């Protein structure tokens, strides 16, 4: 009994996402410390420690072959950067010029992809670490090679450990990522269930914002998982059975996400009509149980245990019985409305049943995947030409990467000037703080500004107390190792703790070879100066609000929705097939929507006087979320073309909707007045809703969703017009629609891809504002 509990506890510990990186850092730093003490080279401990940290900061998830290639590139960049600093450090003008050019170049190279951005950022950090080492040893020209070699030795030691770790435990990160993905899906389903609350006057707008925020987390988890799987399948199409199983689980998560994000009808209309029935409670129960099943699946993957989802199966059976009971009852109000809503509930039950089937298959995924259906799209550049084209595409003032590169270059040069002017010794903390605090957006910089200062103060106080209480050098070295581990475990989620830990590590390390107490006030003073410098840079040098063009992001969202609609039409023509073209269009649509959400989140963190276009941006974002919800429904219910797509009316509806979206996307991209909607979308919506009673459910669902899309077009056109700074024409103002035609404001979702930090209309929720369009 005790042994089984111990095994379970160890398995839980091993399953933690940050445990393995923390253990690697612990082994690397402990190895450096032991070697330094064993060889009597205590002075070498600081550059070796800094090399380990820089290498760990440059680490990205990959196969062991990919990690080995990345390590070679990283060590090459580190060598060039460190030697350049050594050669130019004594020549201020030359050093400042090199600092500006290298900073600009490295940040621009980050446009090639996240892997390159991570390596180049770590290279900049190592450049400052080289300055720290120069000041630490107070060496001259005769020590030119000593510092770079020690830094590279520490980086190579950790890199070698990382490559070996990846070779032995290659699938552990994928399993952790899949577990986190299904956990986020479970949270998404739980929030989605709250929209089915059968209450009058229920605040669904707040729930929709929460759902949008969670949708961003799901998208991020999908993208992270996709990149991990692709790294292990890249160039290895005969990958092992486990890699293939994880790929199938990823596709299952994609399908669950699409079905969970679909919108079948307006929730307010459902709550009003079925107020005296239990059917919406049944819908709620199914979604909640399926959310719990997703989370249980995530835990089962992580702990390699059996997966049971019998409770959600029973809830689905109860929902079907409730719908059949309603169908057998005579309608109490408008018979046509009753039939439409019952059909929507039936379609919802079908969708949930398919979602349940996907959950059931997750325990033993179907090994049969067509070659076209198993492909993942690689967004990394192929060759120098494509890489240069990607970088060149950001050589424009509106590019956030170019603006950040210019801002960071000027801020570091200004920091170097301050270092020479007022603090020529140990002033490198100014540059290091500026490098960590200055972020691409004002909101992120402001957040790191506060956290860096608080963490530094906490770390200095803790460091003073610990090195006073424990003066024994080996114990202080152990404190430095543990502090380094704490830094890496918390750097992505608790930046205050991470900053305090790295500050403690620095004090403990320097106290081994000198006076750590002498660093306390310089570190605090330089941190304050570096943080203020970063804040001033992001506020003064090409600030976000001066180069912001929300119309471009909005145009990209609408254009991606148009392309997604086109792929859906092709699927209805030829039959359901989850090929790369369809999944790519779906992913691009949701990624574009997430990009607009991220931008709006950043806008809401800017000074109040610069948020003048935020409200209109949120109005448009809510409409695009609604569009994606209906597109997701069409995608989730794809059927054979011969069953549904055999009428000119549907062809005309798809063509007309595509034309509407194309016109609005072009107007947003070119910043011109959106076109008059011709023909008006309302008559087309009414025509689509007029179907004979004997029409099958599959055809009726397509007609209903296309009609709901049509009824959203006018609201989209008005939101785009207002975002561009115009007043809508009288003919463009949305007419008040009856409740039966109201589409729900819900989030569509994607299946494969990114986002650095964000969540959809989370900014509105975070600020307590509901920048939502008026109910129509």
C-alpha positions in Angstrom: 0.0 0.0 0.0 2.7 2.4 1.0 4.8 1.4 -2.0 1.9 2.0 -4.4 1.3 5.4 -2.9 5.0 6.2 -3.3 5.0 5.1 -6.9 1.8 7.2 -7.6 3.4 10.3 -5.9 6.6 9.9 -7.9 4.5 9.5 -11.1 2.6 12.7 -10.2 5.8 14.5 -9.6 7.3 13.3 -12.9 4.2 14.4 -14.7 4.5 18.1 -13.7 5.4 20.2 -16.7 8.2 22.2 -15.0 9.7 19.3 -13.1 11.9 18.0 -15.9 13.4 21.4 -16.9 13.9 22.2 -13.2 15.7 18.8 -12.7 17.9 19.4 -15.7 18.9 22.9 -14.4 19.5 21.4 -11.0 21.9 18.7 -12.4 23.7 21.3 -14.5 24.2 23.9 -11.8 25.0 21.3 -9.1 27.6 19.8 -11.5 29.2 23.1 -12.0 29.3 23.8 -8.3 30.8 20.4 -7.5 33.4 20.8 -10.2 34.4 24.3 -9.1 34.9 23.2 -5.5 36.6 19.9 -6.4 39.0 21.7 -8.8 39.5 24.7 -6.6 38.2 27.0 -9.4 35.7 29.0 -7.5 36.3 32.0 -9.7 35.1 29.9 -12.7 31.7 29.2 -11.1 30.1 32.5 -12.0 30.8 32.4 -15.8 29.9 28.7 -15.8 26.6 29.4 -14.0 25.8 32.2 -16.4 26.5 29.9 -19.4 24.2 27.3 -18.1 21.4 29.9 -17.6 21.9 31.4 -21.1 21.8 27.9 -22.7 18.6 27.0 -20.7 17.0 30.2 -21.8 17.8 29.3 -25.4 16.2 25.8 -25.1 13.0 25.0 -27.1 11.1 21.8 -27.3 12.3 19.6 -30.1 13.4 16.1 -31.0 16.9 15.2 -29.9 18.2 15.7 -33.5 16.5 19.1 -33.7 17.8 20.1 -30.3 21.4 19.1 -31.3 21.1 21.3 -34.4 19.8 24.1 -32.3 22.6 23.7 -29.8 25.2 24.0 -32.5 23.6 27.2 -33.8 23.2 28.5 -30.2 26.9 27.9 -29.3 27.9 29.6 -32.5 25.9 32.7 -31.8 27.1 32.7 -28.2 30.7 32.5 -29.3 30.4 35.4 -31.7 28.5 37.5 -29.2 30.9 36.9 -26.3 34.0 37.5 -28.4 32.5 40.6 -29.8 31.9 42.0 -26.4 35.4 41.1 -25.2 37.0 42.8 -28.2 34.9 46.0 -28.1 34.2 46.5 -24.4 37.1 48.8 -23.9 36.1 51.0 -26.8 32.8 52.7 -25.9 31.9 54.2 -29.3 32.6 50.9 -31.1 30.8 48.9 -28.4 27.7 51.1 -28.6 27.6 50.8 -32.4 27.9 47.1 -32.2 25.4 46.8 -29.4 22.8 48.7 -31.5 23.4 46.8 -34.7 23.5 43.4 -33.1 20.4 44.0 -31.1 18.4 45.2 -34.1 19.6 42.3 -36.2 18.9 39.6 -33.7 15.4 40.8 -32.9 14.6 41.0 -36.6 15.8 37.4 -37.0 13.1 36.5 -34.5 10.6 37.0 -37.3 11.8 33.6 -38.6 9.9 31.8 -35.9 9.7 31.2 -32.1 12.7 28.9 -32.1 14.9 31.6 -33.7 13.5 34.3 -31.5 14.4 32.3 -28.4 18.0 31.7 -29.5 18.5 35.4 -30.4 17.1 36.6 -27.2 19.3 34.3 -25.2 22.3 35.5 -27.3 21.6 39.1 -26.2 21.3 38.0 -22.6 24.7 36.2 -22.9 26.2 39.4 -24.3 25.3 41.1 -21.0 26.5 38.1 -19.0 29.9 38.6 -20.8 30.0 42.1 -19.5 29.2 40.8 -16.0 32.1 38.3 -16.3 34.5 41.0 -17.5 33.7 43.2 -14.5 33.9 40.2 -12.2 37.4 39.2 -13.2 38.6 42.7 -13.9 40.7 41.2 -16.6 42.6 42.7 -19.5 43.5 41.7 -23.0 45.5 38.6 -21.8 42.2 37.1 -20.6 40.4 37.6 -23.9 39.6 33.9 -24.3 39.0 33.0 -20.7 35.6 34.4 -20.3 34.0 33.3 -23.6 35.4 29.8 -23.1 33.9 29.4 -19.6 30.6 30.8 -20.8 30.5 28.4 -23.7 31.6 25.5 -21.5 28.6 26.2 -19.2 26.3 26.5 -22.2 27.7 23.4 -23.8 27.4 21.4 -20.6 23.7 22.2 -20.2 23.1 21.8 -24.0 24.6 18.3 -23.9 22.5 17.4 -21.0 19.4 18.7 -22.7 20.1 16.7 -25.9 20.6 13.5 -24.0 17.5 14.1 -22.0 15.5 14.7 -25.2 16.8 11.4 -26.6 15.8 9.4 -23.5 12.5 11.1 -22.7 11.5 12.2 -26.2 7.7 11.8 -25.7 7.2 13.1 -22.1 6.7 16.7 -23.2 4.1 15.7 -25.8 2.2 13.7 -23.2 2.3 16.7 -20.9 1.2 19.1 -23.6 -1.7 16.8 -24.7 -2.8 16.5 -21.0 -2.8 20.3 -20.7 -4.8 20.6 -24.0 -7.5 18.3 -22.8 -7.6 20.1 -19.5 -8.2 23.4 -21.3 -10.9 21.8 -23.4 -12.6 20.6 -20.3 -12.6 24.1 -18.9 -13.9 25.4 -22.2 -16.8 22.9 -22.2 -17.7 23.8 -18.6 -18.0 27.5 -19.5 -19.9 26.7 -22.6 -22.4 24.8 -20.4 -23.1 28.0 -18.5 -24.6 29.5 -21.7 -27.5 27.0 -21.5 -28.7 28.4 -18.1 -32.5 28.5 -18.6 -33.0 31.8 -16.8 -34.6 35.0 -18.0 -32.3 38.0 -17.8 -29.2 35.8 -17.4 -26.0 37.7 -18.1 -24.7 35.6 -21.0 -22.5 38.4 -22.3 -20.2 38.0 -19.4 -20.1 34.2 -20.0 -19.3 34.8 -23.7 -16.4 36.9 -22.7 -15.2 34.2 -20.3 -15.6 31.6 -23.1 -13.6 33.8 -25.5 -10.8 34.1 -22.9 -10.7 30.3 -22.4 -10.9 29.9 -26.2 -7.5 31.7 -26.4 -6.0 29.3 -24.0 -7.3 26.3 -25.9 -5.9 27.7 -29.2 -2.5 28.3 -27.5 -2.5 24.7 -26.2 -3.4 23.3 -29.6 -0.6 25.3 -31.2 2.0 24.2 -28.6 1.0 20.5 -29.0 1.0 20.7 -32.8 4.6 22.1 -32.8 5.8 19.4 -30.4 4.3 16.6 -32.5 5.5 18.1 -35.7 9.1 18.3 -34.3 9.0 14.6 -33.7 7.5 13.6 -37.0 9.5 16.0 -39.1 11.5 14.0 -41.6 10.4 10.8 -39.9 7.2 9.8 -41.5 7.8 6.2 -40.2 7.7 7.5 -36.6 7.0 5.1 -33.8 3.6 4.0 -32.6 3.5 6.4 -29.7 4.1 9.4 -31.9 1.4 8.2 -34.2 -1.0 7.8 -31.3 -0.3 11.3 -30.0 -0.9 12.6 -33.5 -4.4 10.9 -33.6 -5.1 12.3 -30.1 -4.3 15.7 -31.3 -6.7 15.4 -34.2 -9.4 14.2 -31.8 -8.8 17.3 -29.7 -9.2 19.4 -32.9 -12.5 17.8 -33.6 -13.7 18.2 -30.1 -12.7 21.9 -30.2 -14.6 22.5 -33.4 -17.7 20.9 -32.1 -17.5 22.6 -28.7 -17.1 26.0 -30.4 -20.1 25.6 -32.8 -23.3 27.6 -32.3 -26.6 26.1 -33.3 -29.0 28.8 -32.3 -29.4 31.8 -30.0 -29.3 30.8 -26.3 -31.6 33.6 -25.2 -34.3 32.3 -27.6 -33.8 28.7 -26.4 -34.0 29.8 -22.7 -37.2 31.8 -23.4 -38.9 29.1 -25.3 -37.9 26.1 -23.1 -38.2 27.9 -19.8 -40.6 25.3 -18.4 -38.7 22.3 -19.7 -35.6 20.5 -18.4 -34.0 20.1 -21.8 -31.5 22.9 -21.3 -30.5 21.5 -17.9 -29.9 18.2 -19.8 -27.7 20.1 -22.3 -25.8 21.7 -19.5 -25.3 18.3 -17.8 -23.9 16.7 -21.0 -21.5 19.5 -21.6 -20.3 19.5 -17.9 -19.8 15.8 -18.0 -18.0 15.9 -21.2 -15.8 18.6 -19.8 -15.0 16.4 -16.8 -14.3 13.6 -19.3 -11.8 15.8 -21.1 -10.0 16.5 -17.9 -10.1 12.9 -16.8 -8.6 12.0 -20.2 -5.8 14.5 -19.6 -5.0 13.0 -16.2 -5.1 9.5 -17.7 -2.6 10.5 -20.4 -0.3 12.1 -17.9 -0.4 9.2 -15.4 -0.8 6.4 -18.0 -4.0 5.2 -16.4 -7.3 3.9 -17.8 -9.9 6.4 -19.0 -13.5 6.2 -18.0 -16.3 8.5 -19.3 -19.5 6.5 -18.6 -21.2 9.4 -16.8 -21.3 11.6 -19.9 -22.7 8.7 -21.9 -25.7 8.5 -19.5 -26.2 12.3 -19.6 -26.4 12.2 -23.4 -29.0 9.4 -23.3 -31.1 11.5 -20.9 -30.8 14.5 -23.2 -32.1 12.5 -26.2 -35.1 11.3 -24.1 -35.9 14.8 -23.1 -35.9 16.0 -26.7 -38.1 13.1 -27.8 -40.5 14.0 -25.0 -40.7 17.6 -26.3 -41.3 16.5 -29.8 -44.3 14.4 -28.6 -45.9 17.4 -26.9 -48.2 19.9 -28.7 -46.5 23.3 -29.1 -47.6 26.0 -26.6 -46.6 28.9 -28.8 -45.8 29.6 -32.4 -45.6 26.1 -34.1 -43.0 27.2 -36.7 -40.7 28.6 -34.0 -41.1 25.5 -31.9 -40.1 23.3 -34.8 -37.1 25.4 -35.6 -35.8 25.3 -32.0 -36.4 21.6 -31.7 -34.5 20.9 -34.8 -31.6 23.1 -33.5 -31.7 21.0 -30.3 -31.7 17.8 -32.3 -28.7 19.1 -34.3 -27.0 20.0 -31.0 -27.6 16.5 -29.6 -26.1 15.0 -32.8 -23.1 17.2 -32.3 -22.7 16.2 -28.7 -23.1 12.6 -29.6 -20.2 12.9 -32.1 -18.2 14.7 -29.5 -18.9 11.8 -27.1 -17.8 9.3 -29.8 -14.5 11.2 -30.2 -14.0 11.0 -26.4 -14.7 7.3 -26.4 -12.2 6.7 -29.2 -9.5 8.7 -27.4 -8.7 5.7 -25.1 -7.8 3.6 -28.2 -7.5 6.0 -31.2 -8.3 4.7 -34.6 -4.9 3.8 -36.2 -6.3 4.5 -39.7 -5.4 7.9 -41.0 -5.2 8.9 -44.6 -1.9 10.4 -45.7 -3.6 13.7 -46.5 -5.4 13.7 -43.2 -2.3 13.1 -41.1 -0.2 16.0 -42.4 0.7 19.0 -40.3 1.6 22.3 -41.9 5.1 23.5 -41.3 5.3 27.3 -40.8 9.1 27.4 -40.4 11.1 28.9 -43.3 12.7 26.6 -45.8 15.9 28.0 -47.1 17.6 31.4 -46.9 15.4 32.9 -49.6 12.2 32.2 -47.7 13.8 33.3 -44.4 14.9 36.6 -46.0 11.4 37.2 -47.4 9.9 36.6 -44.0 12.3 39.1 -42.4 11.8 41.6 -45.2 8.1 41.4 -44.7 8.6 43.0 -41.3 10.7 45.9 -42.6 7.8 48.3 -42.3 6.9 50.8 -39.6 3.7 49.1 -38.7 5.5 45.8 -37.9 5.6 45.2 -34.1 8.9 43.3 -34.6 10.6 46.2 -36.3 9.3 48.6 -33.7 10.5 46.4 -30.9 13.9 46.0 -32.6 14.3 49.8 -32.9 13.0 50.4 -29.4 15.3 47.8 -27.8 18.4 48.9 -29.7 17.9 52.6 -28.7 17.1 51.6 -25.1 20.2 49.4 -24.7 22.4 52.1 -26.1 20.9 54.7 -23.8 21.4 52.2 -20.9 25.1 51.8 -21.9 25.4 55.6 -21.9 24.0 55.7 -18.4 26.4 53.0 -17.3 29.4 55.1 -18.5 28.0 58.3 -17.1 27.0 57.5 -13.6 27.8 53.9 -12.8 30.8 52.6 -14.7 31.3 49.6 -12.5 28.6 46.9 -12.1 26.3 49.0 -14.2 25.5 46.0 -16.5 22.4 45.4 -14.3 20.9 48.5 -16.1 21.3 46.7 -19.5 20.1 43.4 -18.2 17.0 44.9 -16.6 16.2 46.8 -19.8 16.6 43.6 -21.8 14.2 41.7 -19.6 11.6 44.4 -19.0 11.3 46.0 -22.4 8.6 44.0 -24.2 6.9 44.4 -27.6 3.7 45.9 -26.1 3.1 48.7 -23.6 0.9 46.5 -21.4 3.5 43.7 -21.2 6.3 46.1 -20.4 4.2 47.8 -17.7 3.5 44.4 -16.1 7.1 43.3 -16.2 8.2 46.7 -14.9 6.3 46.2 -11.7 7.1 42.6 -11.2 10.8 43.1 -11.9 11.2 45.8 -9.3 9.1 43.9 -6.6 11.0 40.7 -7.3 14.4 42.4 -7.1 13.6 44.0 -3.8 12.3 40.6 -2.4 15.4 38.8 -3.7 17.8 41.4 -2.2 16.2 41.2 1.2 16.2 37.4 1.1 19.7 37.3 -0.2 20.9 39.6 2.6 19.2 37.5 5.2 20.5 34.2 3.9 24.1 35.1 3.3 24.1 36.7 6.8 22.5 33.7 8.5 24.6 31.1 6.6 28.1 32.4 6.0 29.5 28.9 5.2 30.5 29.1 1.4 29.4 25.5 0.4 25.9 26.2 1.9 25.7 29.5 0.0 26.7 27.7 -3.2 23.8 25.2 -2.6 21.5 28.2 -2.0 22.6 29.6 -5.4 21.8 26.2 -7.1 18.4 26.0 -5.6 17.6 29.6 -6.4 18.6 28.9 -10.1 16.2 26.0 -10.2 13.4 28.1 -8.7 14.0 30.8 -11.3 13.5 28.3 -14.2 10.5 26.7 -12.7 8.7 30.0 -12.2 10.0 32.3 -15.0 7.0 31.7 -17.3 4.2 31.9 -14.7 5.4 33.8 -11.6 7.8 36.4 -12.7 8.1 38.1 -9.3 9.2 34.8 -7.7 11.6 34.1 -10.7 13.2 37.6 -10.4 13.6 37.2 -6.6 15.2 33.8 -7.2 17.7 34.9 -9.8 18.6 37.9 -7.6 19.3 35.6 -4.7 21.4 33.4 -6.9 23.5 36.3 -8.1 24.2 37.5 -4.5 25.0 34.0 -3.3 27.4 33.4 -6.3 29.2 36.7 -6.0 29.6 36.2 -2.2 31.7 33.1 -3.0 34.4 35.2 -4.7 33.9 38.6 -3.2 31.6 40.7 -1.2 28.0 39.9 -2.1 26.7 42.6 0.3 28.4 45.2 -1.9 26.0 44.2 -4.8 22.8 45.0 -2.9 22.5 48.7 -3.4 24.0 48.8 -6.9 21.7 46.0 -8.0 18.6 47.8 -6.6 19.6 51.2 -8.1 20.5 49.8 -11.5 17.3 47.7 -11.6 15.3 50.8 -11.0 17.1 52.7 -13.8 16.9 49.9 -16.2 13.2 49.4 -15.6 12.5 53.1 -16.0 14.5 53.2 -19.2 12.5 50.3 -20.6 9.2 51.9 -19.6 10.3 55.2 -21.2 11.4 53.5 -24.4 8.1 51.7 -24.9 6.2 54.9 -24.2 8.2 57.3 -26.3 9.9 55.3 -29.1 7.4 54.3 -31.7 4.6 53.6 -29.1 2.0 51.0 -30.0 -0.9 53.5 -30.3 0.9 55.5 -33.1 1.4 52.6 -35.4 -1.7 50.7 -34.5 -3.9 49.7 -37.4 -6.7 47.7 -36.1 -8.3 47.7 -39.5 -5.6 45.5 -40.8 -6.1 42.8 -38.2 -9.9 43.1 -38.6 -9.5 42.7 -42.4 -7.4 39.6 -41.9 -10.1 38.1 -39.6 -12.8 38.6 -42.2 -10.6 37.4 -45.1 -9.7 34.3 -43.1 -13.4 33.6 -42.4 -14.1 34.0 -46.1 -11.4 31.4 -46.9 -12.8 29.1 -44.2 -16.3 29.4 -45.7 -14.8 28.4 -49.1 -13.2 25.3 -47.7 -16.5 24.3 -46.0 -18.3 24.7 -49.3 -15.7 22.4 -51.0 -16.2 19.9 -48.2 -20.0 19.9 -48.8 -19.4 19.4 -52.5 -17.0 16.5 -52.2 -17.8 15.0 -48.8 -16.2 15.3 -45.4 -12.4 14.9 -45.3 -10.1 16.4 -42.7 -7.4 17.1 -45.2 -4.6 19.7 -44.7 -6.4 22.4 -46.8 -9.5 22.3 -44.7 -7.6 22.2 -41.4 -5.3 25.0 -42.5 -8.2 27.3 -43.4 -9.9 26.6 -40.1 -6.8 27.3 -38.2 -6.0 30.5 -40.1 -9.6 31.8 -39.4 -9.3 31.2 -35.7 -5.7 32.4 -35.5 -6.6 35.7 -37.2 -9.4 36.1 -34.8 -7.0 35.4 -31.9 -4.5 38.0 -33.3 -7.2 40.7 -33.3 -8.1 39.7 -29.7 -4.5 39.9 -28.6 -4.1 43.3 -30.2 -7.3 44.5 -28.4 -6.0 43.1 -25.1 -2.9 45.2 -25.6 -4.9 48.2 -26.5 -6.9 48.0 -23.2 -3.6 48.1 -21.2 -2.5 51.3 -22.9 -3.1 54.8 -21.3 -6.8 55.7 -21.4 -6.3 58.6 -23.9 -5.1 56.2 -26.6 -7.9 53.7 -26.5 -10.2 55.6 -28.7 -10.7 52.7 -31.2 -10.9 49.9 -28.7 -14.7 49.9 -28.2 -15.3 49.6 -32.0 -12.7 46.9 -32.2 -14.4 44.9 -29.6 -17.8 45.3 -31.3 -16.3 43.9 -34.5 -14.5 41.1 -32.6 -17.8 39.9 -31.0 -19.4 39.8 -34.4 -16.5 37.8 -35.9 -16.7 35.4 -33.0 -20.4 34.8 -33.8 -19.5 34.2 -37.5 -16.9 31.7 -36.5 -19.3 29.9 -34.3 -21.7 29.4 -37.2 -18.9 28.4 -39.5 -17.7 25.9 -36.9 -21.3 24.4 -36.9 -21.2 24.0 -40.6 -17.8 22.4 -40.3 -18.8 20.1 -37.5 -21.9 18.8 -39.5 -20.1 18.2 -42.8 -21.9 15.5 -44.8 -21.6 14.0 -48.3 -22.3 16.5 -51.1 -24.9 14.2 -52.7 -26.9 14.4 -49.4 -27.0 18.1 -49.0 -25.3 20.2 -51.7 -27.5 19.7 -54.8 -29.4 23.0 -55.1 -28.6 26.2 -56.9 -29.9 28.0 -53.9 -27.1 26.8 -51.7 -24.5 27.7 -54.3 -25.9 31.2 -54.5 -25.9 31.5 -50.7 -22.3 30.5 -50.5 -21.3 32.8 -53.3 -23.2 35.7 -51.9 -21.8 35.3 -48.4 -18.3 35.0 -49.8 -18.8 38.2 -51.8 -20.0 40.0 -48.7 -17.0 38.9 -46.6 -14.6 39.7 -49.5 -15.9 43.2 -49.8 -15.8 44.0 -46.1 -12.3 42.4 -45.8 -11.0 44.5 -48.7 -12.5 47.7 -47.3 -10.9 47.1 -43.9 -7.5 46.3 -45.3 -7.5 49.4 -47.6 -9.1 51.6 -45.0 -12.1 52.7 -47.2 -15.8 52.8 -46.7 -17.3 49.3 -46.8 -19.5 48.6 -49.8 -23.3 48.8 -49.8 -24.6 45.3 -49.2 -26.2 44.4 -52.5 -28.3 42.4 -52.7 -29.5 42.9 -49.1 -28.7 39.8 -46.9 -32.1 39.7 -45.1 -34.2 38.4 -48.1 -31.6 35.7 -48.7 -31.8 34.7 -45.1 -35.6 34.5 -45.3 -35.4 32.5 -48.5 -33.0 30.0 -46.8 -35.3 29.6 -43.9 -38.2 28.7 -46.1 -37.9 25.0 -46.5 -40.6 22.4 -47.0 -41.5 20.4 -43.9 -40.3 17.2 -45.6 -36.7 18.5 -46.0 -34.2 16.3 -44.2 -32.4 17.5 -41.1 -29.0 17.7 -42.8 -30.2 20.1 -45.5 -32.2 22.1 -42.9 -29.1 22.6 -40.7 -27.1 24.0 -43.6 -29.9 26.4 -44.6 -30.3 27.5 -41.0 -26.6 28.2 -40.4 -26.3 30.1 -43.7 -29.3 32.1 -42.8 -27.8 33.0 -39.4 -24.6 34.0 -41.2 -26.6 36.3 -43.5 -28.2 37.9 -40.6 -24.8 38.6 -39.1 -23.4 40.3 -42.2 -25.1 43.7 -41.7 -23.9 43.9 -38.1 -20.4 43.1 -39.4 -20.6 45.7 -42.1 -21.7 48.3 -39.5 -19.0 47.4 -37.0 -16.4 47.6 -39.8 -17.7 51.0 -40.8 -17.5 52.4 -37.3 -14.0 50.9 -36.8 -12.9 52.9 -39.9 -14.2 56.1 -38.3 -17.3 56.5 -40.4 -21.0 56.6 -39.5 -23.0 53.7 -41.1 -25.3 54.6 -43.9 -29.0 54.3 -43.2 -29.2 51.3 -45.5 -26.3 49.6 -43.6 -27.8 49.9 -40.1 -28.9 46.5 -38.9 -32.6 46.0 -38.7 -34.1 44.7 -35.4 -34.6 41.0 -35.9 -37.0 38.8 -34.1 -35.6 36.4 -31.5 -36.1 33.5 -33.9 -33.4 34.8 -36.2 -30.9 36.0 -33.7 -27.5 34.2 -33.9 -25.7 33.5 -30.7 -22.5 35.4 -29.9 -20.1 32.5 -29.5 -16.6 31.7 -30.3 -15.4 29.7 -33.2 -12.1 28.0 -32.6 -9.2 26.7 -34.5 -7.4 23.6 -34.6 -3.7 23.8 -35.0 -1.9 27.1 -34.1 -0.4 30.3 -32.1 -0.4 33.0 -29.8 2.1 34.3 -27.6 0.1 35.5 -24.7 -3.5 36.3 -24.9 -7.1 35.6 -24.7 -9.9 37.0 -26.8 -12.1 39.8 -25.4 -10.3 39.2 -22.1 -9.3 42.8 -21.9 -12.8 43.9 -21.6 -13.4 41.5 -18.8 -10.2 42.4 -17.1 -11.1 46.1 -17.1 -14.6 45.5 -16.0 -15.9 46.8 -19.3 -18.2 45.1 -21.7 -17.4 46.6 -25.0 -20.1 44.6 -26.8 -22.4 45.6 -29.6 -26.0 46.4 -28.8 -28.3 43.5 -28.9 -30.1 43.3 -32.2 
